[in-house]
Structure formats: structure tokens, C-alpha cells
Amino acid sequence: MTPAEYYQRDPGRHPPALTPGYKTSVARSPRFAPISLEQSVSEITGPVFGHGDLGPMDHDLIKNYAKTGDPVGERIIVHGRVLDENARPVPNTLVEIWQANAGGRYRHKKDTYLAPIDPNFGGCGRTITDAQGYYFFRTVKPGAYPWRNMVNNWRPAHIHISVFGASFSQRLITQLYFEGDPLIPLCPIVQTIPDPDAIDALVARLDMNASIPLDAIAYHFDIVLRGRRSTLFENRLEGN
């Protein structure tokens, strides 16, 4: 096997832990240096995800919770590939998403926003990438919603994404935003990211070529992982 390349982590693309404009980061940011804990065998060897663990409609949020009809909202497709930093596909990877409904409300008991719950929309989906790292979801475009940060802060429309590696200890959680949303530059969470190019990498692009006429608009979003180019820490691989 050819040895893989390793690249230094770029702190300029990641938000600092303490960003006072994002109020909850003040209480959640660490006051001391993090401590490295040794992983157990169970953490680094499992679980193993397979296609048999998924239902046939898990990737289709328009159908997987519907009871009396389709959910309300703009029907969209979100698709792309999971890649490592050298643009190589990452196959057989579990990708999960969760989101608010078209009115901007989550199906969660602690979400008290005034927008109504959609009885036909659960807001969760999952799939496994194919041999080329490709994934595909069908859903409705989530709505913006207010949040208790400052007096009048609103979250842009977004979808939460979780990508698992070979075990639970290998997990990326991020958010996908939509091209052209005017709330993106106004969001205190987004603006904790110091690099404009890094913010741009979180924006899904309109993809009319993949849209379905008279049905759904498509957005393309590639998820790029550090993969085998992870940072070496004291001559050991961390996060692999």
C-alpha cells in the first residue's frame, strides 16, 4: 500500500471555541486545555453499518413519515458525494440528516416556535454512500426560524448532516445552507467561521440539471472529509 499524505490542520478555517456574538459559546467554551483520552476497542472497531440496516424510504423525507399526504413545502433534492481531501470517494458511509419543516419548526418537544407542526413530516433521514461516495435525499426545503441569541436573530434555512466513519468515534456533524439565502451573512453562528471560503463550502448550490421538472428543485453539496490526510499528533493518527 502506498503511504498516504498528511496535511497540517488549518485553524483559520474553524471557528474559535469562544465567540461572544454566539451567546451560548460563552458558557460552553472550555476554560482549560482539552485532555486526550485513550479509545477503547469497542470505540475504534464498531459499529459496522450495512445497507440492510436501512429501510427503503429512509432517504425520502417526503414519504418516510407521511400518514395522510405529502408534507407542505418546496420539494427539493439534496445530493452529492462524500470525499476525502484528495477528492477520493468515501464509500459505504452512513449519512444522516435532520431539519426543521417548511415553517421552520422541528418535531421536538422543546421547540416552541409559533410555526405549526406538519403531521406528515418527521424531519429525519439516512442513507449509505455508494461505491463512488454518492448520496441522495428527497425532502422539503426547511424554513428560517428565530432563536434566542440577540433581540432579532434568525437562523438561515439549513439541514444538519452527520457522517459516520468506521465507528461512532469517527463522526462529522455539520450544517448545509442554501445558495442565495440573505440570512447567511447575518447569522451569528455562521459568522463565527473566520474564513469566507470555509463559509462558502457550507452552501449547497442550485443544480437545475438534477432537478425534476414539475416535481423538485435540486441542490448539490459535496461533503469533504479529512480522510487519510488527518493531522499527525505526537506521531499517532488521531480521529481515524
C-alpha positions as CSV (number, residue, x, y, z in Angstrom):
1,M,0.0,0.0,0.0
2,T,1.3,3.5,-0.9
3,P,1.7,5.7,2.2
4,A,-0.9,8.4,2.4
5,E,-0.2,12.1,2.6
6,Y,-0.8,14.1,5.8
7,Y,-1.5,17.8,6.0
8,Q,-1.5,20.1,8.9
9,R,-4.9,21.2,10.2
10,D,-5.7,24.8,9.3
11,P,-7.1,26.6,12.3
12,G,-8.1,29.5,10.2
13,R,-11.0,27.6,8.7
14,H,-12.5,26.6,12.0
15,P,-14.4,28.9,14.5
16,P,-12.8,29.5,17.9
17,A,-14.5,27.9,20.8
18,L,-15.3,31.3,22.4
19,T,-17.3,33.7,20.2
20,P,-19.3,36.1,22.3
21,G,-21.6,37.0,19.4
22,Y,-22.9,33.5,19.7
23,K,-24.0,33.7,23.3
24,T,-24.1,30.1,24.3
25,S,-20.5,29.6,23.2
26,V,-19.5,31.7,26.3
27,A,-20.7,29.1,28.7
28,R,-19.8,26.1,26.6
29,S,-16.3,27.0,25.6
30,P,-13.5,25.2,27.6
31,R,-11.6,27.1,30.2
32,F,-8.7,24.6,30.2
33,A,-6.8,22.7,27.6
34,P,-8.6,19.5,26.4
35,I,-7.4,16.1,27.8
36,S,-6.8,13.3,25.4
37,L,-8.5,10.0,26.4
38,E,-7.4,6.6,25.1
39,Q,-10.1,5.0,23.0
40,S,-11.3,1.5,23.8
41,V,-11.5,-1.4,21.3
42,S,-15.3,-1.0,21.1
43,E,-15.0,2.6,20.1
44,I,-12.4,2.1,17.3
45,T,-13.8,-1.2,15.8
46,G,-17.6,-0.7,15.6
47,P,-20.4,-0.4,14.9
48,V,-20.4,-1.6,11.3
49,F,-23.2,-0.1,9.1
50,G,-24.7,-2.0,6.2
51,H,-27.4,-1.5,3.6
52,G,-29.6,-4.0,5.5
53,D,-29.8,-1.5,8.4
54,L,-31.8,1.0,6.3
55,G,-35.4,1.0,5.2
56,P,-36.4,1.6,1.6
57,M,-37.8,5.1,2.4
58,D,-35.2,6.3,4.9
59,H,-33.7,8.7,2.4
60,D,-37.1,10.1,1.3
61,L,-38.3,12.6,3.9
62,I,-41.3,13.4,1.8
63,K,-42.6,9.8,2.3
64,N,-40.9,8.3,5.3
65,Y,-43.2,9.9,7.9
66,A,-46.3,10.8,5.8
67,K,-49.6,9.5,7.1
68,T,-52.4,11.4,5.3
69,G,-50.5,13.0,2.4
70,D,-47.2,14.7,1.5
71,P,-45.7,17.4,3.7
72,V,-46.2,21.0,3.0
73,G,-43.3,23.0,1.4
74,E,-41.0,23.3,-1.5
75,R,-39.9,19.9,-2.6
76,I,-36.2,19.6,-3.0
77,I,-33.4,17.1,-3.7
78,V,-30.1,17.3,-1.8
79,H,-27.3,15.2,-3.4
80,G,-23.6,15.0,-3.7
81,R,-20.6,12.9,-2.8
82,V,-18.6,12.2,0.4
83,L,-14.9,12.7,-0.5
84,D,-11.6,12.8,1.3
85,E,-9.2,15.8,0.9
86,N,-7.7,14.3,-2.2
87,A,-11.2,14.1,-3.8
88,R,-11.3,10.3,-3.5
89,P,-14.8,8.9,-2.8
90,V,-15.7,7.6,0.6
91,P,-18.0,4.6,0.0
92,N,-20.3,2.7,2.4
93,T,-20.5,5.7,4.8
94,L,-23.7,6.4,6.9
95,V,-25.0,9.9,6.2
96,E,-27.9,11.1,8.4
97,I,-29.8,14.4,8.2
98,W,-32.3,16.2,10.3
99,Q,-34.1,19.5,9.8
100,A,-37.0,21.8,10.5
101,N,-40.2,21.7,8.4
102,A,-41.1,24.3,5.8
103,G,-42.4,26.6,8.5
104,G,-39.1,26.5,10.4
105,R,-40.2,24.2,13.2
106,Y,-38.6,20.9,14.4
107,R,-40.6,17.9,15.5
108,H,-39.2,18.2,19.0
109,K,-41.0,18.8,22.3
110,K,-38.7,21.7,23.3
111,D,-39.3,23.6,20.0
112,T,-41.9,26.2,20.9
113,Y,-41.8,28.3,17.8
114,L,-45.2,29.6,16.6
115,A,-45.0,27.7,13.2
116,P,-47.2,24.6,13.2
117,I,-46.0,21.0,13.3
118,D,-46.5,19.3,9.9
119,P,-48.3,15.9,10.6
120,N,-46.7,14.4,7.5
121,F,-43.1,15.4,8.1
122,G,-40.7,13.8,10.6
123,G,-37.6,15.8,9.6
124,C,-35.1,12.9,9.7
125,G,-33.5,10.7,7.1
126,R,-30.4,8.5,6.5
127,T,-28.6,6.7,3.7
128,I,-25.3,5.0,2.9
129,T,-23.0,6.2,0.2
130,D,-22.4,4.0,-2.9
131,A,-19.1,2.9,-4.3
132,Q,-18.5,6.4,-5.7
133,G,-19.3,8.1,-2.4
134,Y,-22.6,9.4,-3.8
135,Y,-25.6,10.1,-1.5
136,F,-29.2,11.4,-2.3
137,F,-32.1,12.7,-0.2
138,R,-35.5,13.9,-1.1
139,T,-37.1,16.4,1.3
140,V,-38.8,19.8,1.6
141,K,-36.8,23.0,2.0
142,P,-36.7,24.0,5.7
143,G,-37.8,27.4,6.8
144,A,-35.9,30.0,8.7
145,Y,-36.7,30.4,12.4
146,P,-35.9,32.9,15.2
147,W,-33.7,31.9,18.1
148,R,-32.9,33.5,21.5
149,N,-29.4,34.8,20.9
150,M,-29.9,38.6,20.5
151,V,-33.1,40.6,20.1
152,N,-33.8,39.6,16.5
153,N,-31.6,36.7,15.3
154,W,-32.9,34.2,12.7
155,R,-31.3,31.0,11.6
156,P,-30.9,30.7,7.8
157,A,-32.6,27.7,6.2
158,H,-30.4,24.7,6.9
159,I,-30.1,21.0,7.1
160,H,-28.0,19.2,9.8
161,I,-25.7,16.5,8.4
162,S,-24.0,13.7,10.3
163,V,-21.4,11.4,8.6
164,F,-20.1,8.3,10.4
165,G,-16.7,6.7,9.7
166,A,-15.9,3.1,10.7
167,S,-17.0,3.7,14.3
168,F,-19.0,6.0,16.5
169,S,-15.8,7.8,17.4
170,Q,-15.4,8.9,13.8
171,R,-18.2,11.3,13.2
172,L,-18.6,14.7,11.4
173,I,-21.6,16.9,12.2
174,T,-22.1,20.0,10.1
175,Q,-24.8,22.1,8.5
176,L,-25.8,22.7,4.9
177,Y,-27.1,26.2,3.8
178,F,-28.7,27.2,0.6
179,E,-27.3,29.4,-2.2
180,G,-28.7,32.9,-2.2
181,D,-30.1,32.9,1.4
182,P,-29.8,36.5,2.7
183,L,-29.8,35.4,6.3
184,I,-26.4,33.6,5.9
185,P,-24.2,36.7,6.4
186,L,-26.5,37.8,9.3
187,C,-26.3,34.6,11.3
188,P,-24.0,34.8,14.4
189,I,-23.3,31.0,14.2
190,V,-22.2,31.2,10.6
191,Q,-20.1,34.3,11.3
192,T,-18.0,32.5,13.9
193,I,-16.2,30.9,10.9
194,P,-13.2,33.2,10.2
195,D,-12.6,32.1,6.6
196,P,-15.1,33.3,3.9
197,D,-14.1,30.3,1.7
198,A,-15.0,27.9,4.6
199,I,-18.4,29.5,4.9
200,D,-18.9,29.1,1.1
201,A,-18.1,25.4,1.4
202,L,-21.2,25.0,3.6
203,V,-23.5,26.4,0.9
204,A,-25.4,23.9,-1.3
205,R,-25.6,25.1,-4.9
206,L,-28.7,25.1,-7.1
207,D,-28.4,22.3,-9.5
208,M,-31.1,22.6,-12.3
209,N,-29.6,19.7,-14.2
210,A,-30.5,17.3,-11.4
211,S,-33.9,18.9,-10.7
212,I,-37.1,17.0,-11.7
213,P,-39.5,19.1,-13.8
214,L,-42.8,19.8,-12.2
215,D,-41.6,18.0,-9.0
216,A,-38.4,19.0,-7.1
217,I,-35.5,21.5,-7.3
218,A,-32.1,20.0,-6.7
219,Y,-29.2,21.3,-4.6
220,H,-25.7,19.9,-4.9
221,F,-23.5,19.6,-1.8
222,D,-20.2,17.6,-1.6
223,I,-19.0,16.6,1.9
224,V,-15.2,16.7,2.1
225,L,-13.6,14.9,5.0
226,R,-10.0,15.0,6.1
227,G,-9.8,11.2,5.5
228,R,-6.3,9.8,5.3
229,R,-4.9,13.4,5.3
230,S,-5.6,13.8,9.0
231,T,-3.2,15.6,11.2
232,L,-0.5,13.6,13.0
233,F,-0.4,14.2,16.7
234,E,2.7,13.1,18.5
235,N,3.4,10.6,15.7
236,R,0.0,9.0,16.1
237,L,-3.1,9.1,13.9
238,E,-6.0,11.0,15.6
239,G,-9.6,10.7,14.5
240,N,-9.0,7.7,12.2
